[in-house]
Amino acid sequence: MELLGIALIILIIVGLSATVSVLRNDGRGHNPPIRSEDAWSALDLPSTNYTLRMF
């Protein structure tokens, strides 16, 4: 029974350390940088609030 408890504690520690490692390295080198070269426009969005247009 003690061996099972020790194995469970080791499994929890390994799982937590793997989770921290993955969270620290997530997305590095995979996402391109965000560029804002094009002029922003609202295209065909309404000029009034949607909730005000309902009434």
C-alpha positions in Angstrom: 0.0 0.0 0.0 2.9 2.3 0.8 4.4 1.6 -2.6 1.2 2.6 -4.3 1.1 5.9 -2.4 4.7 6.7 -3.3 4.0 5.9 -7.0 1.0 8.2 -6.9 2.9 11.0 -5.4 5.7 10.6 -8.0 3.1 10.5 -10.8 1.5 13.8 -9.5 4.9 15.5 -9.3 5.9 14.4 -12.8 2.5 15.5 -14.1 2.7 18.9 -12.5 6.3 19.5 -13.8 5.3 18.4 -17.3 2.3 20.8 -17.2 4.5 23.7 -16.1 7.0 22.9 -18.8 4.4 22.8 -21.5 2.8 26.0 -20.4 6.1 27.9 -20.3 7.0 26.7 -23.9 3.6 27.0 -25.5 3.5 28.7 -28.8 7.1 29.7 -29.1 8.1 30.0 -32.7 4.7 28.8 -34.1 2.7 31.9 -34.3 3.6 34.7 -36.8 3.9 38.2 -35.3 0.8 40.3 -35.6 1.2 43.1 -38.2 -1.1 46.1 -38.6 -0.1 47.4 -42.0 -3.5 47.6 -43.5 -5.8 50.5 -42.7 -8.6 49.6 -40.4 -12.2 50.0 -41.5 -15.5 49.0 -40.1 -16.7 47.8 -43.6 -20.5 47.3 -43.3 -21.0 47.5 -39.5 -23.9 49.6 -38.3 -23.1 53.0 -36.9 -25.6 52.6 -34.0 -25.6 50.2 -31.1 -27.5 46.9 -31.7 -29.6 47.1 -28.6 -30.7 50.7 -29.5 -31.8 49.5 -33.0 -34.1 46.9 -31.5 -36.3 49.5 -29.9 
